[in-house]
Amino acid sequence: MRQFDVVVERDEEGMYVGSVPQMPGCHTQGRSVDELMERMREAVELYLEVEGISSESLEFIGIQRITVAA
């Protein structure tokens, strides 16, 4: 068994969007967090089947928010 971190966001239409920082391009969406997490498990399993994961993968630490003038 392996564990992966999932970053969860909500888009302007209310859909939940998830991505795995250790797996570039591994992302999906769902109408609820439960649906999203089910789909994320499927996406991670498929990613591992196709791409595998390097033993030198990055460790997810966290997310920080910054403010810039725009």
mmCIF file as Biopython writes it, N, C-alpha, C and O atoms, coordinates in Angstrom:
data_model
#
loop_
_atom_site.group_PDB
_atom_site.id
_atom_site.type_symbol
_atom_site.label_atom_id
_atom_site.label_alt_id
_atom_site.label_comp_id
_atom_site.label_asym_id
_atom_site.label_entity_id
_atom_site.label_seq_id
_atom_site.pdbx_PDB_ins_code
_atom_site.Cartn_x
_atom_site.Cartn_y
_atom_site.Cartn_z
_atom_site.occupancy
_atom_site.B_iso_or_equiv
_atom_site.auth_seq_id
_atom_site.auth_asym_id
_atom_site.pdbx_PDB_model_num
ATOM 1   N N  . MET A ? 1  ? 0.839   -1.179 0.000   1.0 0.0 1  A 1 
ATOM 2   C CA . MET A ? 1  ? 0.000   0.000  0.000   1.0 0.0 1  A 1 
ATOM 3   C C  . MET A ? 1  ? 0.886   1.244  0.000   1.0 0.0 1  A 1 
ATOM 4   O O  . MET A ? 1  ? 1.889   1.303  0.711   1.0 0.0 1  A 1 
ATOM 5   N N  . ARG A ? 2  ? 0.507   2.230  -0.800  1.0 0.0 2  A 1 
ATOM 6   C CA . ARG A ? 2  ? 1.231   3.502  -0.863  1.0 0.0 2  A 1 
ATOM 7   C C  . ARG A ? 2  ? 0.250   4.635  -0.637  1.0 0.0 2  A 1 
ATOM 8   O O  . ARG A ? 2  ? -0.940  4.514  -0.927  1.0 0.0 2  A 1 
ATOM 9   N N  . GLN A ? 3  ? 0.762   5.728  -0.118  1.0 0.0 3  A 1 
ATOM 10  C CA . GLN A ? 3  ? -0.070  6.896  0.110   1.0 0.0 3  A 1 
ATOM 11  C C  . GLN A ? 3  ? 0.426   8.050  -0.744  1.0 0.0 3  A 1 
ATOM 12  O O  . GLN A ? 3  ? 1.627   8.215  -0.954  1.0 0.0 3  A 1 
ATOM 13  N N  . PHE A ? 4  ? -0.526  8.853  -1.238  1.0 0.0 4  A 1 
ATOM 14  C CA . PHE A ? 4  ? -0.210  10.021 -2.034  1.0 0.0 4  A 1 
ATOM 15  C C  . PHE A ? 4  ? -1.035  11.186 -1.532  1.0 0.0 4  A 1 
ATOM 16  O O  . PHE A ? 4  ? -2.165  11.007 -1.078  1.0 0.0 4  A 1 
ATOM 17  N N  . ASP A ? 5  ? -0.471  12.379 -1.614  1.0 0.0 5  A 1 
ATOM 18  C CA . ASP A ? 5  ? -1.168  13.596 -1.220  1.0 0.0 5  A 1 
ATOM 19  C C  . ASP A ? 5  ? -1.981  14.117 -2.392  1.0 0.0 5  A 1 
ATOM 20  O O  . ASP A ? 5  ? -1.527  14.095 -3.536  1.0 0.0 5  A 1 
ATOM 21  N N  . VAL A ? 6  ? -3.187  14.586 -2.097  1.0 0.0 6  A 1 
ATOM 22  C CA . VAL A ? 6  ? -4.071  15.135 -3.121  1.0 0.0 6  A 1 
ATOM 23  C C  . VAL A ? 6  ? -4.371  16.588 -2.772  1.0 0.0 6  A 1 
ATOM 24  O O  . VAL A ? 6  ? -4.837  16.883 -1.671  1.0 0.0 6  A 1 
ATOM 25  N N  . VAL A ? 7  ? -4.107  17.491 -3.704  1.0 0.0 7  A 1 
ATOM 26  C CA . VAL A ? 7  ? -4.464  18.899 -3.546  1.0 0.0 7  A 1 
ATOM 27  C C  . VAL A ? 7  ? -5.883  19.045 -4.083  1.0 0.0 7  A 1 
ATOM 28  O O  . VAL A ? 7  ? -6.165  18.665 -5.220  1.0 0.0 7  A 1 
ATOM 29  N N  . VAL A ? 8  ? -6.775  19.598 -3.260  1.0 0.0 8  A 1 
ATOM 30  C CA . VAL A ? 8  ? -8.182  19.743 -3.642  1.0 0.0 8  A 1 
ATOM 31  C C  . VAL A ? 8  ? -8.507  21.228 -3.764  1.0 0.0 8  A 1 
ATOM 32  O O  . VAL A ? 8  ? -8.225  22.015 -2.860  1.0 0.0 8  A 1 
ATOM 33  N N  . GLU A ? 9  ? -9.100  21.597 -4.888  1.0 0.0 9  A 1 
ATOM 34  C CA . GLU A ? 9  ? -9.531  22.973 -5.144  1.0 0.0 9  A 1 
ATOM 35  C C  . GLU A ? 9  ? -10.971 22.936 -5.649  1.0 0.0 9  A 1 
ATOM 36  O O  . GLU A ? 9  ? -11.471 21.878 -6.033  1.0 0.0 9  A 1 
ATOM 37  N N  . ARG A ? 10 ? -11.629 24.076 -5.648  1.0 0.0 10 A 1 
ATOM 38  C CA . ARG A ? 10 ? -12.978 24.166 -6.215  1.0 0.0 10 A 1 
ATOM 39  C C  . ARG A ? 10 ? -12.951 25.229 -7.299  1.0 0.0 10 A 1 
ATOM 40  O O  . ARG A ? 10 ? -12.474 26.342 -7.078  1.0 0.0 10 A 1 
ATOM 41  N N  . ASP A ? 11 ? -13.467 24.881 -8.474  1.0 0.0 11 A 1 
ATOM 42  C CA . ASP A ? 11 ? -13.462 25.853 -9.572  1.0 0.0 11 A 1 
ATOM 43  C C  . ASP A ? 11 ? -14.665 26.778 -9.486  1.0 0.0 11 A 1 
ATOM 44  O O  . ASP A ? 11 ? -15.503 26.639 -8.595  1.0 0.0 11 A 1 
ATOM 45  N N  . GLU A ? 12 ? -14.747 27.722 -10.416 1.0 0.0 12 A 1 
ATOM 46  C CA . GLU A ? 12 ? -15.808 28.728 -10.382 1.0 0.0 12 A 1 
ATOM 47  C C  . GLU A ? 12 ? -17.191 28.147 -10.633 1.0 0.0 12 A 1 
ATOM 48  O O  . GLU A ? 12 ? -18.191 28.808 -10.353 1.0 0.0 12 A 1 
ATOM 49  N N  . GLU A ? 13 ? -17.273 26.933 -11.151 1.0 0.0 13 A 1 
ATOM 50  C CA . GLU A ? 13 ? -18.564 26.272 -11.377 1.0 0.0 13 A 1 
ATOM 51  C C  . GLU A ? 13 ? -18.959 25.369 -10.215 1.0 0.0 13 A 1 
ATOM 52  O O  . GLU A ? 13 ? -20.007 24.724 -10.261 1.0 0.0 13 A 1 
ATOM 53  N N  . GLY A ? 14 ? -18.125 25.316 -9.164  1.0 0.0 14 A 1 
ATOM 54  C CA . GLY A ? 14 ? -18.432 24.507 -7.994  1.0 0.0 14 A 1 
ATOM 55  C C  . GLY A ? 14 ? -17.917 23.082 -8.039  1.0 0.0 14 A 1 
ATOM 56  O O  . GLY A ? 14 ? -18.162 22.308 -7.114  1.0 0.0 14 A 1 
ATOM 57  N N  . MET A ? 15 ? -17.207 22.722 -9.098  1.0 0.0 15 A 1 
ATOM 58  C CA . MET A ? 15 ? -16.642 21.372 -9.206  1.0 0.0 15 A 1 
ATOM 59  C C  . MET A ? 15 ? -15.368 21.294 -8.370  1.0 0.0 15 A 1 
ATOM 60  O O  . MET A ? 15 ? -14.592 22.247 -8.306  1.0 0.0 15 A 1 
ATOM 61  N N  . TYR A ? 16 ? -15.167 20.143 -7.732  1.0 0.0 16 A 1 
ATOM 62  C CA . TYR A ? 16 ? -13.936 19.906 -6.984  1.0 0.0 16 A 1 
ATOM 63  C C  . TYR A ? 16 ? -12.901 19.321 -7.931  1.0 0.0 16 A 1 
ATOM 64  O O  . TYR A ? 16 ? -13.190 18.398 -8.692  1.0 0.0 16 A 1 
ATOM 65  N N  . VAL A ? 17 ? -11.696 19.865 -7.876  1.0 0.0 17 A 1 
ATOM 66  C CA . VAL A ? 17 ? -10.615 19.460 -8.758  1.0 0.0 17 A 1 
ATOM 67  C C  . VAL A ? 17 ? -9.470  18.973 -7.882  1.0 0.0 17 A 1 
ATOM 68  O O  . VAL A ? 17 ? -9.060  19.661 -6.947  1.0 0.0 17 A 1 
ATOM 69  N N  . GLY A ? 18 ? -8.954  17.785 -8.187  1.0 0.0 18 A 1 
ATOM 70  C CA . GLY A ? 18 ? -7.863  17.235 -7.401  1.0 0.0 18 A 1 
ATOM 71  C C  . GLY A ? 18 ? -6.659  16.932 -8.265  1.0 0.0 18 A 1 
ATOM 72  O O  . GLY A ? 18 ? -6.796  16.575 -9.435  1.0 0.0 18 A 1 
ATOM 73  N N  . SER A ? 19 ? -5.476  17.077 -7.684  1.0 0.0 19 A 1 
ATOM 74  C CA . SER A ? 19 ? -4.239  16.725 -8.372  1.0 0.0 19 A 1 
ATOM 75  C C  . SER A ? 19 ? -3.256  16.151 -7.361  1.0 0.0 19 A 1 
ATOM 76  O O  . SER A ? 19 ? -3.333  16.438 -6.167  1.0 0.0 19 A 1 
ATOM 77  N N  . VAL A ? 20 ? -2.335  15.341 -7.857  1.0 0.0 20 A 1 
ATOM 78  C CA . VAL A ? 20 ? -1.306  14.724 -7.024  1.0 0.0 20 A 1 
ATOM 79  C C  . VAL A ? 20 ? 0.029   15.365 -7.396  1.0 0.0 20 A 1 
ATOM 80  O O  . VAL A ? 20 ? 0.530   15.142 -8.498  1.0 0.0 20 A 1 
ATOM 81  N N  . PRO A ? 21 ? 0.616   16.163 -6.490  1.0 0.0 21 A 1 
ATOM 82  C CA . PRO A ? 21 ? 1.863   16.868 -6.818  1.0 0.0 21 A 1 
ATOM 83  C C  . PRO A ? 21 ? 2.999   15.940 -7.249  1.0 0.0 21 A 1 
ATOM 84  O O  . PRO A ? 21 ? 3.819   16.329 -8.081  1.0 0.0 21 A 1 
ATOM 85  N N  . GLN A ? 22 ? 3.065   14.737 -6.710  1.0 0.0 22 A 1 
ATOM 86  C CA . GLN A ? 22 ? 4.138   13.804 -7.054  1.0 0.0 22 A 1 
ATOM 87  C C  . GLN A ? 22 ? 3.968   13.191 -8.444  1.0 0.0 22 A 1 
ATOM 88  O O  . GLN A ? 22 ? 4.877   12.527 -8.942  1.0 0.0 22 A 1 
ATOM 89  N N  . MET A ? 23 ? 2.807   13.409 -9.076  1.0 0.0 23 A 1 
ATOM 90  C CA . MET A ? 23 ? 2.501   12.780 -10.361 1.0 0.0 23 A 1 
ATOM 91  C C  . MET A ? 23 ? 2.059   13.841 -11.371 1.0 0.0 23 A 1 
ATOM 92  O O  . MET A ? 23 ? 0.869   14.142 -11.457 1.0 0.0 23 A 1 
ATOM 93  N N  . PRO A ? 24 ? 2.987   14.406 -12.128 1.0 0.0 24 A 1 
ATOM 94  C CA . PRO A ? 24 ? 2.620   15.441 -13.103 1.0 0.0 24 A 1 
ATOM 95  C C  . PRO A ? 24 ? 1.527   14.955 -14.063 1.0 0.0 24 A 1 
ATOM 96  O O  . PRO A ? 24 ? 1.643   13.885 -14.660 1.0 0.0 24 A 1 
ATOM 97  N N  . GLY A ? 25 ? 0.484   15.744 -14.199 1.0 0.0 25 A 1 
ATOM 98  C CA . GLY A ? 25 ? -0.597  15.402 -15.108 1.0 0.0 25 A 1 
ATOM 99  C C  . GLY A ? 25 ? -1.664  14.503 -14.511 1.0 0.0 25 A 1 
ATOM 100 O O  . GLY A ? 25 ? -2.631  14.165 -15.194 1.0 0.0 25 A 1 
ATOM 101 N N  . CYS A ? 26 ? -1.514  14.106 -13.250 1.0 0.0 26 A 1 
ATOM 102 C CA . CYS A ? 26 ? -2.507  13.241 -12.605 1.0 0.0 26 A 1 
ATOM 103 C C  . CYS A ? 26 ? -3.514  14.119 -11.882 1.0 0.0 26 A 1 
ATOM 104 O O  . CYS A ? 26 ? -3.249  14.622 -10.791 1.0 0.0 26 A 1 
ATOM 105 N N  . HIS A ? 27 ? -4.670  14.295 -12.504 1.0 0.0 27 A 1 
ATOM 106 C CA . HIS A ? 27 ? -5.716  15.129 -11.924 1.0 0.0 27 A 1 
ATOM 107 C C  . HIS A ? 27 ? -7.074  14.681 -12.440 1.0 0.0 27 A 1 
ATOM 108 O O  . HIS A ? 27 ? -7.178  14.019 -13.473 1.0 0.0 27 A 1 
ATOM 109 N N  . THR A ? 28 ? -8.107  15.054 -11.703 1.0 0.0 28 A 1 
ATOM 110 C CA . THR A ? 28 ? -9.481  14.748 -12.107 1.0 0.0 28 A 1 
ATOM 111 C C  . THR A ? 28 ? -10.419 15.686 -11.359 1.0 0.0 28 A 1 
ATOM 112 O O  . THR A ? 28 ? -9.966  16.555 -10.613 1.0 0.0 28 A 1 
ATOM 113 N N  . GLN A ? 29 ? -11.719 15.515 -11.555 1.0 0.0 29 A 1 
ATOM 114 C CA . GLN A ? 29 ? -12.688 16.375 -10.888 1.0 0.0 29 A 1 
ATOM 115 C C  . GLN A ? 29 ? -13.914 15.577 -10.482 1.0 0.0 29 A 1 
ATOM 116 O O  . GLN A ? 29 ? -14.122 14.458 -10.951 1.0 0.0 29 A 1 
ATOM 117 N N  . GLY A ? 30 ? -14.730 16.165 -9.600  1.0 0.0 30 A 1 
ATOM 118 C CA . GLY A ? 30 ? -15.964 15.526 -9.165  1.0 0.0 30 A 1 
ATOM 119 C C  . GLY A ? 30 ? -16.938 16.560 -8.635  1.0 0.0 30 A 1 
ATOM 120 O O  . GLY A ? 30 ? -16.555 17.687 -8.321  1.0 0.0 30 A 1 
ATOM 121 N N  . ARG A ? 31 ? -18.203 16.170 -8.537  1.0 0.0 31 A 1 
ATOM 122 C CA . ARG A ? 31 ? -19.239 17.087 -8.045  1.0 0.0 31 A 1 
ATOM 123 C C  . ARG A ? 31 ? -19.205 17.222 -6.524  1.0 0.0 31 A 1 
ATOM 124 O O  . ARG A ? 31 ? -19.713 18.200 -5.976  1.0 0.0 31 A 1 
ATOM 125 N N  . SER A ? 32 ? -18.607 16.245 -5.840  1.0 0.0 32 A 1 
ATOM 126 C CA . SER A ? 32 ? -18.461 16.281 -4.383  1.0 0.0 32 A 1 
ATOM 127 C C  . SER A ? 32 ? -17.045 15.827 -4.038  1.0 0.0 32 A 1 
ATOM 128 O O  . SER A ? 32 ? -16.343 15.268 -4.880  1.0 0.0 32 A 1 
ATOM 129 N N  . VAL A ? 33 ? -16.633 16.068 -2.803  1.0 0.0 33 A 1 
ATOM 130 C CA . VAL A ? 33 ? -15.301 15.620 -2.387  1.0 0.0 33 A 1 
ATOM 131 C C  . VAL A ? 33 ? -15.244 14.106 -2.418  1.0 0.0 33 A 1 
ATOM 132 O O  . VAL A ? 33 ? -14.225 13.541 -2.814  1.0 0.0 33 A 1 
ATOM 133 N N  . ASP A ? 34 ? -16.320 13.426 -2.008  1.0 0.0 34 A 1 
ATOM 134 C CA . ASP A ? 34 ? -16.332 11.960 -2.044  1.0 0.0 34 A 1 
ATOM 135 C C  . ASP A ? 34 ? -16.157 11.428 -3.468  1.0 0.0 34 A 1 
ATOM 136 O O  . ASP A ? 34 ? -15.381 10.502 -3.704  1.0 0.0 34 A 1 
ATOM 137 N N  . GLU A ? 35 ? -16.888 12.023 -4.410  1.0 0.0 35 A 1 
ATOM 138 C CA . GLU A ? 35 ? -16.761 11.609 -5.809  1.0 0.0 35 A 1 
ATOM 139 C C  . GLU A ? 35 ? -15.352 11.901 -6.321  1.0 0.0 35 A 1 
ATOM 140 O O  . GLU A ? 35 ? -14.757 11.090 -7.030  1.0 0.0 35 A 1 
ATOM 141 N N  . LEU A ? 36 ? -14.830 13.063 -5.954  1.0 0.0 36 A 1 
ATOM 142 C CA . LEU A ? 36 ? -13.474 13.424 -6.367  1.0 0.0 36 A 1 
ATOM 143 C C  . LEU A ? 36 ? -12.466 12.394 -5.864  1.0 0.0 36 A 1 
ATOM 144 O O  . LEU A ? 36 ? -11.615 11.939 -6.628  1.0 0.0 36 A 1 
ATOM 145 N N  . MET A ? 37 ? -12.553 12.025 -4.591  1.0 0.0 37 A 1 
ATOM 146 C CA . MET A ? 37 ? -11.566 11.101 -4.024  1.0 0.0 37 A 1 
ATOM 147 C C  . MET A ? 37 ? -11.671 9.714  -4.659  1.0 0.0 37 A 1 
ATOM 148 O O  . MET A ? 37 ? -10.655 9.043  -4.845  1.0 0.0 37 A 1 
ATOM 149 N N  . GLU A ? 38 ? -12.868 9.283  -4.989  1.0 0.0 38 A 1 
ATOM 150 C CA . GLU A ? 38 ? -13.032 8.009  -5.692  1.0 0.0 38 A 1 
ATOM 151 C C  . GLU A ? 38 ? -12.351 8.075  -7.061  1.0 0.0 38 A 1 
ATOM 152 O O  . GLU A ? 38 ? -11.638 7.155  -7.461  1.0 0.0 38 A 1 
ATOM 153 N N  . ARG A ? 39 ? -12.584 9.170  -7.760  1.0 0.0 39 A 1 
ATOM 154 C CA . ARG A ? 39 ? -11.965 9.339  -9.078  1.0 0.0 39 A 1 
ATOM 155 C C  . ARG A ? 39 ? -10.443 9.515  -8.972  1.0 0.0 39 A 1 
ATOM 156 O O  . ARG A ? 39 ? -9.707  9.071  -9.853  1.0 0.0 39 A 1 
ATOM 157 N N  . MET A ? 40 ? -9.972  10.162 -7.896  1.0 0.0 40 A 1 
ATOM 158 C CA . MET A ? 40 ? -8.523  10.320 -7.708  1.0 0.0 40 A 1 
ATOM 159 C C  . MET A ? 40 ? -7.862  8.959  -7.511  1.0 0.0 40 A 1 
ATOM 160 O O  . MET A ? 40 ? -6.782  8.718  -8.051  1.0 0.0 40 A 1 
ATOM 161 N N  . ARG A ? 41 ? -8.493  8.067  -6.748  1.0 0.0 41 A 1 
ATOM 162 C CA . ARG A ? 41 ? -7.929  6.721  -6.578  1.0 0.0 41 A 1 
ATOM 163 C C  . ARG A ? 41 ? -7.787  6.027  -7.932  1.0 0.0 41 A 1 
ATOM 164 O O  . ARG A ? 41 ? -6.762  5.407  -8.214  1.0 0.0 41 A 1 
ATOM 165 N N  . GLU A ? 42 ? -8.822  6.136  -8.764  1.0 0.0 42 A 1 
ATOM 166 C CA . GLU A ? 42 ? -8.770  5.546  -10.103 1.0 0.0 42 A 1 
ATOM 167 C C  . GLU A ? 42 ? -7.662  6.180  -10.931 1.0 0.0 42 A 1 
ATOM 168 O O  . GLU A ? 42 ? -6.923  5.477  -11.620 1.0 0.0 42 A 1 
ATOM 169 N N  . ALA A ? 43 ? -7.539  7.513  -10.868 1.0 0.0 43 A 1 
ATOM 170 C CA . ALA A ? 43 ? -6.519  8.217  -11.648 1.0 0.0 43 A 1 
ATOM 171 C C  . ALA A ? 43 ? -5.117  7.811  -11.204 1.0 0.0 43 A 1 
ATOM 172 O O  . ALA A ? 43 ? -4.236  7.615  -12.041 1.0 0.0 43 A 1 
ATOM 173 N N  . VAL A ? 44 ? -4.903  7.685  -9.900  1.0 0.0 44 A 1 
ATOM 174 C CA . VAL A ? 44 ? -3.584  7.296  -9.390  1.0 0.0 44 A 1 
ATOM 175 C C  . VAL A ? 44 ? -3.265  5.864  -9.813  1.0 0.0 44 A 1 
ATOM 176 O O  . VAL A ? 44 ? -2.144  5.583  -10.236 1.0 0.0 44 A 1 
ATOM 177 N N  . GLU A ? 45 ? -4.227  4.964  -9.704  1.0 0.0 45 A 1 
ATOM 178 C CA . GLU A ? 45 ? -3.991  3.577  -10.125 1.0 0.0 45 A 1 
ATOM 179 C C  . GLU A ? 45 ? -3.614  3.510  -11.602 1.0 0.0 45 A 1 
ATOM 180 O O  . GLU A ? 45 ? -2.691  2.787  -11.976 1.0 0.0 45 A 1 
ATOM 181 N N  . LEU A ? 46 ? -4.327  4.262  -12.442 1.0 0.0 46 A 1 
ATOM 182 C CA . LEU A ? 46 ? -4.013  4.285  -13.876 1.0 0.0 46 A 1 
ATOM 183 C C  . LEU A ? 46 ? -2.641  4.896  -14.134 1.0 0.0 46 A 1 
ATOM 184 O O  . LEU A ? 46 ? -1.875  4.398  -14.958 1.0 0.0 46 A 1 
ATOM 185 N N  . TYR A ? 47 ? -2.341  5.970  -13.426 1.0 0.0 47 A 1 
ATOM 186 C CA . TYR A ? 47 ? -1.041  6.622  -13.583 1.0 0.0 47 A 1 
ATOM 187 C C  . TYR A ? 47 ? 0.080   5.639  -13.258 1.0 0.0 47 A 1 
ATOM 188 O O  . TYR A ? 47 ? 1.063   5.546  -13.994 1.0 0.0 47 A 1 
ATOM 189 N N  . LEU A ? 48 ? -0.067  4.905  -12.155 1.0 0.0 48 A 1 
ATOM 190 C CA . LEU A ? 48 ? 0.960   3.941  -11.756 1.0 0.0 48 A 1 
ATOM 191 C C  . LEU A ? 48 ? 1.108   2.820  -12.770 1.0 0.0 48 A 1 
ATOM 192 O O  . LEU A ? 48 ? 2.219   2.348  -13.016 1.0 0.0 48 A 1 
ATOM 193 N N  . GLU A ? 49 ? -0.014  2.383  -13.369 1.0 0.0 49 A 1 
ATOM 194 C CA . GLU A ? 49 ? 0.046   1.345  -14.397 1.0 0.0 49 A 1 
ATOM 195 C C  . GLU A ? 49 ? 0.825   1.814  -15.615 1.0 0.0 49 A 1 
ATOM 196 O O  . GLU A ? 49 ? 1.635   1.071  -16.169 1.0 0.0 49 A 1 
ATOM 197 N N  . VAL A ? 50 ? 0.572   3.063  -16.032 1.0 0.0 50 A 1 
ATOM 198 C CA . VAL A ? 50 ? 1.155   3.573  -17.269 1.0 0.0 50 A 1 
ATOM 199 C C  . VAL A ? 50 ? 2.539   4.177  -17.049 1.0 0.0 50 A 1 
ATOM 200 O O  . VAL A ? 50 ? 3.481   3.848  -17.770 1.0 0.0 50 A 1 
ATOM 201 N N  . GLU A ? 51 ? 2.668   5.053  -16.063 1.0 0.0 51 A 1 
ATOM 202 C CA . GLU A ? 51 ? 3.891   5.820  -15.877 1.0 0.0 51 A 1 
ATOM 203 C C  . GLU A ? 51 ? 4.810   5.268  -14.796 1.0 0.0 51 A 1 
ATOM 204 O O  . GLU A ? 51 ? 6.027   5.443  -14.863 1.0 0.0 51 A 1 
ATOM 205 N N  . GLY A ? 52 ? 4.232   4.602  -13.801 1.0 0.0 52 A 1 
ATOM 206 C CA . GLY A ? 52 ? 5.023   4.229  -12.639 1.0 0.0 52 A 1 
ATOM 207 C C  . GLY A ? 52 ? 5.351   5.490  -11.857 1.0 0.0 52 A 1 
ATOM 208 O O  . GLY A ? 52 ? 4.841   6.567  -12.165 1.0 0.0 52 A 1 
ATOM 209 N N  . ILE A ? 53 ? 6.193   5.359  -10.857 1.0 0.0 53 A 1 
ATOM 210 C CA . ILE A ? 53 ? 6.630   6.534  -10.104 1.0 0.0 53 A 1 
ATOM 211 C C  . ILE A ? 53 ? 8.083   6.325  -9.727  1.0 0.0 53 A 1 
ATOM 212 O O  . ILE A ? 53 ? 8.476   5.243  -9.291  1.0 0.0 53 A 1 
ATOM 213 N N  . SER A ? 54 ? 8.863   7.352  -9.896  1.0 0.0 54 A 1 
ATOM 214 C CA . SER A ? 54 ? 10.292  7.241  -9.641  1.0 0.0 54 A 1 
ATOM 215 C C  . SER A ? 54 ? 10.557  7.151  -8.148  1.0 0.0 54 A 1 
ATOM 216 O O  . SER A ? 54 ? 9.817   7.716  -7.343  1.0 0.0 54 A 1 
ATOM 217 N N  . SER A ? 55 ? 11.610  6.444  -7.783  1.0 0.0 55 A 1 
ATOM 218 C CA . SER A ? 55 ? 11.978  6.321  -6.374  1.0 0.0 55 A 1 
ATOM 219 C C  . SER A ? 55 ? 12.506  7.639  -5.837  1.0 0.0 55 A 1 
ATOM 220 O O  . SER A ? 55 ? 12.654  7.797  -4.625  1.0 0.0 55 A 1 
ATOM 221 N N  . GLU A ? 56 ? 12.795  8.591  -6.723  1.0 0.0 56 A 1 
ATOM 222 C CA . GLU A ? 56 ? 13.305  9.894  -6.320  1.0 0.0 56 A 1 
ATOM 223 C C  . GLU A ? 56 ? 12.198  10.954 -6.330  1.0 0.0 56 A 1 
ATOM 224 O O  . GLU A ? 56 ? 12.473  12.141 -6.502  1.0 0.0 56 A 1 
ATOM 225 N N  . SER A ? 57 ? 10.958  10.526 -6.148  1.0 0.0 57 A 1 
ATOM 226 C CA . SER A ? 57 ? 9.863   11.492 -6.204  1.0 0.0 57 A 1 
ATOM 227 C C  . SER A ? 57 ? 9.949   12.484 -5.048  1.0 0.0 57 A 1 
ATOM 228 O O  . SER A ? 57 ? 10.535  12.204 -4.002  1.0 0.0 57 A 1 
ATOM 229 N N  . LEU A ? 58 ? 9.354   13.639 -5.266  1.0 0.0 58 A 1 
ATOM 230 C CA . LEU A ? 58 ? 9.377   14.701 -4.267  1.0 0.0 58 A 1 
ATOM 231 C C  . LEU A ? 58 ? 8.429   14.392 -3.118  1.0 0.0 58 A 1 
ATOM 232 O O  . LEU A ? 58 ? 7.396   13.750 -3.311  1.0 0.0 58 A 1 
ATOM 233 N N  . GLU A ? 59 ? 8.778   14.847 -1.937  1.0 0.0 59 A 1 
ATOM 234 C CA . GLU A ? 59 ? 7.901   14.728 -0.785  1.0 0.0 59 A 1 
ATOM 235 C C  . GLU A ? 59 ? 7.042   15.982 -0.708  1.0 0.0 59 A 1 
ATOM 236 O O  . GLU A ? 59 ? 7.573   17.093 -0.695  1.0 0.0 59 A 1 
ATOM 237 N N  . PHE A ? 60 ? 5.731   15.821 -0.656  1.0 0.0 60 A 1 
ATOM 238 C CA . PHE A ? 60 ? 4.823   16.955 -0.552  1.0 0.0 60 A 1 
ATOM 239 C C  . PHE A ? 60 ? 4.915   17.529 0.852   1.0 0.0 60 A 1 
ATOM 240 O O  . PHE A ? 60 ? 4.761   16.800 1.832   1.0 0.0 60 A 1 
ATOM 241 N N  . ILE A ? 61 ? 5.162   18.821 0.960   1.0 0.0 61 A 1 
ATOM 242 C CA . ILE A ? 61 ? 5.311   19.493 2.251   1.0 0.0 61 A 1 
ATOM 243 C C  . ILE A ? 61 ? 4.058   20.279 2.597   1.0 0.0 61 A 1 
ATOM 244 O O  . ILE A ? 61 ? 3.572   20.185 3.724   1.0 0.0 61 A 1 
ATOM 245 N N  . GLY A ? 62 ? 3.530   21.041 1.674   1.0 0.0 62 A 1 
ATOM 246 C CA . GLY A ? 62 ? 2.351   21.844 1.969   1.0 0.0 62 A 1 
ATOM 247 C C  . GLY A ? 62 ? 2.124   22.889 0.909   1.0 0.0 62 A 1 
ATOM 248 O O  . GLY A ? 62 ? 2.803   22.925 -0.117  1.0 0.0 62 A 1 
ATOM 249 N N  . ILE A ? 63 ? 1.158   23.738 1.175   1.0 0.0 63 A 1 
ATOM 250 C CA . ILE A ? 63 ? 0.811   24.816 0.257   1.0 0.0 63 A 1 
ATOM 251 C C  . ILE A ? 63 ? 0.881   26.120 1.021   1.0 0.0 63 A 1 
ATOM 252 O O  . ILE A ? 63 ? 0.406   26.217 2.152   1.0 0.0 63 A 1 
ATOM 253 N N  . GLN A ? 64 ? 1.467   27.104 0.408   1.0 0.0 64 A 1 
ATOM 254 C CA . GLN A ? 64 ? 1.558   28.448 0.989   1.0 0.0 64 A 1 
ATOM 255 C C  . GLN A ? 64 ? 0.826   29.403 0.044   1.0 0.0 64 A 1 
ATOM 256 O O  . GLN A ? 64 ? 0.785   29.187 -1.168  1.0 0.0 64 A 1 
ATOM 257 N N  . ARG A ? 65 ? 0.255   30.451 0.612   1.0 0.0 65 A 1 
ATOM 258 C CA . ARG A ? 65 ? -0.437  31.450 -0.192  1.0 0.0 65 A 1 
ATOM 259 C C  . ARG A ? 65 ? 0.358   32.751 -0.139  1.0 0.0 65 A 1 
ATOM 260 O O  . ARG A ? 65 ? 0.808   33.181 0.924   1.0 0.0 65 A 1 
ATOM 261 N N  . ILE A ? 66 ? 0.520   33.369 -1.311  1.0 0.0 66 A 1 
ATOM 262 C CA . ILE A ? 66 ? 1.190   34.667 -1.380  1.0 0.0 66 A 1 
ATOM 263 C C  . ILE A ? 66 ? 0.243   35.686 -2.008  1.0 0.0 66 A 1 
ATOM 264 O O  . ILE A ? 66 ? -0.722  35.311 -2.674  1.0 0.0 66 A 1 
ATOM 265 N N  . THR A ? 67 ? 0.510   36.942 -1.802  1.0 0.0 67 A 1 
ATOM 266 C CA . THR A ? 67 ? -0.277  38.013 -2.397  1.0 0.0 67 A 1 
ATOM 267 C C  . THR A ? 67 ? 0.641   38.870 -3.245  1.0 0.0 67 A 1 
ATOM 268 O O  . THR A ? 67 ? 1.723   39.255 -2.801  1.0 0.0 67 A 1 
ATOM 269 N N  . VAL A ? 68 ? 0.216   39.171 -4.465  1.0 0.0 68 A 1 
ATOM 270 C CA . VAL A ? 68 ? 0.997   40.027 -5.358  1.0 0.0 68 A 1 
ATOM 271 C C  . VAL A ? 68 ? 0.060   41.084 -5.959  1.0 0.0 68 A 1 
ATOM 272 O O  . VAL A ? 68 ? -1.146  40.865 -6.070  1.0 0.0 68 A 1 
ATOM 273 N N  . ALA A ? 69 ? 0.612   42.190 -6.332  1.0 0.0 69 A 1 
ATOM 274 C CA . ALA A ? 69 ? -0.179  43.222 -7.004  1.0 0.0 69 A 1 
ATOM 275 C C  . ALA A ? 69 ? -0.449  42.768 -8.424  1.0 0.0 69 A 1 
ATOM 276 O O  . ALA A ? 69 ? 0.465   42.345 -9.131  1.0 0.0 69 A 1 
ATOM 277 N N  . ALA A ? 70 ? -1.685  42.854 -8.836  1.0 0.0 70 A 1 
ATOM 278 C CA . ALA A ? 70 ? -2.021  42.424 -10.189 1.0 0.0 70 A 1 
ATOM 279 C C  . ALA A ? 70 ? -2.771  43.514 -10.925 1.0 0.0 70 A 1 
ATOM 280 O O  . ALA A ? 70 ? -3.140  43.334 -12.085 1.0 0.0 70 A 1 
#
